Amino acid sequence: MAEISAKLVAELRKATGAGMMDCKRALEESGGDMEAAKDWLRKQGLAGAQKRAGRAAQDGAVEVLVEGGVGAIVELTAETDFVAKGADFGEVVARLARLAVDQGKEELAELQLDGTTVGEHVTQLAARLGENISLGRVVVYETADGILDGYQHVQNLRGTIGVLVEITGVDTSDANARAVAHDLALHIASAAPRWLARDDVPSDVLDKEREVFEELTRNEGKPENAIPKIVEGRLNGFYKENVLLEQAFVRDPKTTISKLLDQLGGNARVRRFARVKVGEE
């Protein structure tokens, strides 16, 4: 049996919220495979079904800018929040968001900034601040017929979550539609949906969830003939937690996002959304 380090146990505990001894056993049962250990814990009912841990390797900041039908989220990564919340770092990520909007491009590294490429500019910033700094994720949306809104959650003097959302099928000059678009951006920042609709959930993800729920239900001692119905109920719960249109609106949990859109008329829909959080994939 492979030796399980205390560091690996602690990492699994942070990712799942399970107890230390349960995490150690899960890793032993799975030969040290982190993902398999998470599944083992879920099948035993020892971990939160949807708890997701982001990568802990990097810190940084995100900037969101929406202007003239174009919106951008730009992430700049660093090793510590001390550097990420600094004025120099914040100025650079803000300028990169402006560049992304002005150019309408996600491929920023080769664009020009102060007479050099963005990639070289970031390298110079890293040398000046003494940390490993890199251009992270960049998302650019353009719309000609919809409402584009964005939200930047600021924590500890820098943006930590960036959101873009586009809704269509509405009057773009309607103040209520614009308010709903902004509410959606705030909701996405808080609720962290992974997909827009059920059909967007990959089949392999659903197969894995179904397998976990089936084994979990058996381990709970439920009758075999009741398992399919229980599993379907748990899958519906998975959709409600992870699919935007089925989530409960954070400002009014009795209303789903789908129903919120219905209030704008039958043609209103979310075309797309993006959410970037520092420290998460």
Stockholm file with secondary structure:
# STOCKHOLM 1.0

chainA/1-281         MAEISAKLVAELRKATGAGMMDCKRALEESGGDMEAAKDWLRKQGLAGAQKRAGRAAQDGAVEVLVEGGVGAIVELTAETDFVAKGADFGEVVARLARLAVDQGKEELAELQLDGTTVGEHVTQLAARLGENISLGRVVVYETADGILDGYQHVQNLRGTIGVLVEITGVDTSDANARAVAHDLALHIASAAPRWLARDDVPSDVLDKEREVFEELTRNEGKPENAIPKIVEGRLNGFYKENVLLEQAFVRDPKTTISKLLDQLGGNARVRRFARVKVGEE
#=GR chainA/1-281 SS CCCCCHHHHHHHHHHHCCCHHHHHHHHHHTTTCHHHHHHHHHHTTCSCTTCCCCCCSCEEEEEEEEETTEEEEEEEEESCHHHHTSHHHHHHHHHHHHHHHHHTCSCCTTSEETTEEHHHHHHHHHHHHTSCCEEEEEEEEECSSSEEEEEEEEETTEEEEEEEEEEESSCTTCHHHHHHHHHHHHHHHHHCCSBSSGGGSCHHHHHHHHHHHHHHHHHTTCCGGGHHHHHHHHHHHHHHHHBGGGSEETTEEEEEHHHHHHTTCTTCEEEEEEEEETTCC
#=GC SS_cons         CCCCCHHHHHHHHHHHCCCHHHHHHHHHHTTTCHHHHHHHHHHTTCSCTTCCCCCCSCEEEEEEEEETTEEEEEEEEESCHHHHTSHHHHHHHHHHHHHHHHHTCSCCTTSEETTEEHHHHHHHHHHHHTSCCEEEEEEEEECSSSEEEEEEEEETTEEEEEEEEEEESSCTTCHHHHHHHHHHHHHHHHHCCSBSSGGGSCHHHHHHHHHHHHHHHHHTTCCGGGHHHHHHHHHHHHHHHHBGGGSEETTEEEEEHHHHHHTTCTTCEEEEEEEEETTCC
//
